[in-house]
Amino acid sequence: MPAPLYRALPVLAALCALTLISARAAQADALDDITHRGVLKVAVPEDYPPFGSVSPEMQPQGYDIDTAALIAKALKVKLELTPVNSENRIPYLTTHKVDLAISTLGKTPDREKVLDFSIAYAPYYQGVFGPADIKVSSPADLAGKTIGTTRGALEEVALSQSAPPSAQIKRFDDNNATIAAFLSGQVQLVAVGNIVAAAILARNPPKKPEPKFVIKDSPCFVGMNKGETRLLTQVNAALTQAKKDGTLNAMSLKWFHAPLPANFLSAP
């Protein structure tokens, strides 16, 4: 064998090895990573009861936490939860700090550019709520009113686009602050999800928040990074099974104190 070729063999072998490693890395995906580490990392809310909150024992609890647990069980891995808020839940996904976001995430065209979404796992809508003595039935009626909402939430974006210029929108850092603003009289109305309005009602305030109008019907979806087809398939399979066997409905009774709507359970 010629000397130059003989000397080149180790280099060629190393290049072949690197090529194989690169090919395997290219084929690896989030599901492979989850299976290899034996842990599913999920972003969940901690300030949005009953979807996510902290128990008196300082443990995460809620509908979203139970949803994360059922998916981890279906994947046969352990569960690691990361608390997030409306503003940082998507960045936690796109920077790969978590594998999934289960945090009352609604689907929008802008979000679909960077994320893939599962089938819906919970019904949800955003609306404007307020006491009976404030007559509001459309965005135009918000003129001159003070409305509280949570910064970065879907309803905050929609409200900013539809409210008249004279409407005073007060933005708060989390849902607890938005609820507190309504209860203390800092704002006349709130633009929140129906579940948040139910949480306000549970505190039995003097002025109960009645629904005024729907901003957007926006079911909750599990979010993940784009292109994770195998992970998406497994998540959808777990949620479909949970719809069929009554697990999701039992969770709804536990956390929302109401069964899931029949049209939601029958939807693909």
C-alpha positions in Angstrom: 0.0 0.0 0.0 1.5 3.4 -0.9 2.7 5.3 2.2 0.6 8.5 1.7 -2.6 6.4 1.5 -1.5 4.3 4.5 -1.1 7.5 6.5 -4.4 8.8 5.4 -6.4 5.8 6.6 -6.7 7.0 10.3 -7.9 10.4 9.1 -10.5 8.7 6.8 -11.6 6.5 9.6 -12.1 9.4 11.9 -14.0 11.3 9.2 -16.3 8.3 8.7 -16.9 8.1 12.5 -17.8 11.8 12.7 -20.2 11.4 9.7 -21.9 8.5 11.5 -22.2 10.4 14.7 -23.6 13.5 12.9 -26.1 11.3 11.0 -27.3 9.8 14.3 -27.5 13.2 15.9 -29.6 14.4 12.9 -32.0 11.5 13.4 -32.3 12.1 17.1 -35.4 14.1 18.2 -37.1 15.2 21.4 -38.8 11.9 22.0 -35.4 10.2 21.8 -34.0 12.7 24.3 -36.9 12.2 26.7 -36.6 8.4 26.5 -32.9 8.4 26.9 -32.9 10.6 30.0 -36.1 9.0 31.4 -37.6 12.4 32.2 -40.2 14.6 30.6 -39.6 18.3 31.2 -42.9 20.3 31.2 -43.6 24.0 31.7 -46.7 24.5 33.8 -48.4 27.5 35.4 -48.2 28.2 39.1 -50.4 31.3 39.4 -53.4 30.1 37.4 -55.8 28.0 39.5 -57.3 25.6 38.9 -55.0 24.9 35.9 -51.9 25.4 38.0 -51.1 26.6 41.5 -49.1 25.7 44.6 -50.7 23.6 47.4 -50.4 24.5 51.1 -47.7 21.8 51.2 -45.8 23.8 48.5 -46.5 21.2 45.8 -47.7 22.0 42.2 -51.3 21.1 41.7 -54.0 21.6 39.1 -55.5 20.4 35.8 -52.4 21.2 33.8 -50.2 19.4 36.3 -52.4 16.3 36.1 -52.3 16.5 32.3 -48.5 16.6 32.4 -48.5 13.6 34.7 -50.8 11.5 32.4 -48.5 12.2 29.4 -45.4 11.3 31.3 -47.1 8.1 32.4 -48.0 7.3 28.8 -44.4 7.8 27.8 -43.2 5.7 30.7 -40.8 8.4 32.1 -40.6 10.5 35.2 -42.0 14.1 35.2 -40.1 17.3 35.9 -42.1 20.4 36.2 -40.9 24.0 35.6 -43.1 26.9 36.7 -43.7 29.5 34.0 -45.9 32.6 33.4 -47.7 33.8 30.3 -44.6 35.7 29.0 -41.9 33.1 29.4 -43.6 29.8 28.7 -42.8 29.9 24.9 -39.2 31.0 25.3 -38.7 28.1 27.7 -39.8 25.8 24.9 -37.8 27.4 22.1 -34.6 27.5 24.1 -35.1 23.8 24.9 -35.3 24.2 28.7 -38.5 22.1 28.5 -39.9 19.5 26.2 -43.6 20.6 26.4 -45.6 23.6 27.5 -48.8 22.6 29.3 -49.9 26.0 30.5 -53.3 27.0 29.1 -51.6 27.7 25.8 -53.9 28.9 23.1 -53.2 28.5 19.4 -52.6 31.6 17.2 -51.1 32.0 13.7 -48.0 33.7 15.2 -47.5 30.9 17.7 -47.9 28.2 15.0 -44.9 29.7 13.2 -42.6 28.5 16.0 -44.6 25.8 17.7 -46.6 22.7 17.0 -49.7 22.0 19.0 -51.4 18.8 20.2 -55.2 18.2 20.1 -57.0 20.3 22.7 -56.9 19.0 26.2 -59.2 21.6 27.9 -62.0 23.9 26.8 -61.3 27.6 27.4 -62.3 31.0 26.3 -61.3 34.6 27.0 -63.8 37.3 27.8 -64.6 40.5 29.6 -66.2 40.1 33.0 -67.6 42.6 35.4 -70.4 43.4 37.9 -74.0 43.5 36.8 -74.3 47.3 37.2 -71.7 47.9 34.4 -73.4 47.5 31.1 -71.0 46.2 28.5 -71.7 43.9 25.6 -69.0 44.7 23.0 -65.5 46.2 22.7 -67.0 49.5 21.8 -68.7 49.7 25.2 -65.3 49.6 27.0 -64.9 53.3 26.1 -64.1 55.2 29.3 -63.9 52.0 31.4 -60.9 50.6 33.3 -60.1 47.0 32.4 -57.5 44.8 34.1 -55.7 42.0 32.3 -52.5 39.9 32.5 -49.5 41.0 30.6 -48.6 38.6 27.7 -51.8 36.6 27.9 -53.9 36.0 24.8 -56.7 38.2 26.1 -54.4 41.1 26.7 -53.3 41.0 23.0 -56.8 40.8 21.7 -58.1 43.5 24.1 -55.3 45.9 23.0 -56.4 45.4 19.4 -60.1 45.8 19.9 -60.7 48.3 22.7 -61.4 51.9 21.9 -58.6 54.5 22.6 -60.5 55.9 25.6 -60.5 52.5 27.4 -57.9 52.3 30.2 -56.2 48.9 30.1 -54.2 48.1 33.2 -51.7 45.3 32.7 -50.5 43.1 35.6 -47.7 40.7 35.8 -49.7 37.6 36.7 -53.3 36.4 37.1 -53.2 36.7 40.9 -52.4 40.4 40.5 -55.2 40.8 38.0 -57.7 39.1 40.3 -56.5 41.3 43.2 -57.0 44.4 41.1 -60.6 43.5 40.5 -61.3 42.5 44.1 -59.8 45.8 45.4 -61.6 48.0 43.0 -58.5 49.1 41.1 -60.3 48.1 37.8 -64.0 48.0 36.9 -63.7 45.0 34.6 -61.3 42.2 33.8 -60.3 40.6 30.6 -59.5 37.0 31.6 -60.2 33.4 30.9 -63.5 31.9 32.1 -61.6 29.8 34.7 -60.0 32.9 36.2 -63.4 34.5 36.4 -64.7 31.4 38.2 -61.7 31.7 40.7 -62.8 35.3 41.4 -66.4 34.1 42.0 -65.1 31.5 44.4 -63.9 34.4 46.7 -67.4 35.7 46.8 -66.7 39.4 46.2 -69.3 42.1 46.7 -69.4 42.7 43.0 -69.4 39.4 41.2 -67.8 39.2 37.7 -70.5 38.3 35.2 -69.6 37.5 31.6 -70.0 40.5 29.3 -68.8 39.3 25.9 -66.4 36.6 24.5 -63.1 37.9 23.2 -62.0 34.6 21.8 -62.8 30.9 22.1 -59.4 29.4 22.6 -59.1 25.8 23.8 -55.9 24.8 25.6 -53.3 22.8 23.7 -50.0 21.2 24.5 -47.2 23.2 22.9 -43.9 21.8 21.6 -41.1 22.8 19.2 -41.8 22.4 15.5 -40.9 19.3 13.7 -41.2 16.9 16.7 -43.6 14.6 14.8 -43.0 11.5 16.9 -43.4 13.4 20.2 -46.6 15.0 18.8 -48.0 11.6 17.9 -47.4 10.2 21.3 -48.9 13.2 23.1 -52.0 13.1 20.9 -52.4 9.4 21.6 -52.2 9.9 25.3 -54.8 12.7 25.2 -57.1 10.7 22.9 -57.0 7.8 25.3 -57.6 10.1 28.3 -60.7 11.4 26.5 -62.0 7.9 25.8 -61.4 6.3 29.2 -62.8 9.2 31.2 -59.5 10.5 32.7 -59.8 14.0 31.4 -63.5 14.2 32.5 -62.5 13.1 36.0 -59.8 15.8 36.1 -62.4 18.4 35.0 -64.8 17.3 37.8 -61.9 17.5 40.3 -60.5 20.9 39.3 -63.4 22.7 37.5 -66.2 21.1 39.4 -68.0 20.4 36.1 -67.9 17.8 33.4 -66.2 18.5 30.1 -68.6 19.5 27.4 -69.8 16.7 25.2 -68.7 18.4 22.0 -65.2 18.8 23.4 -65.0 15.1 24.3 -66.2 14.0 20.9 -63.8 16.4 19.0 -60.7 14.8 17.5 
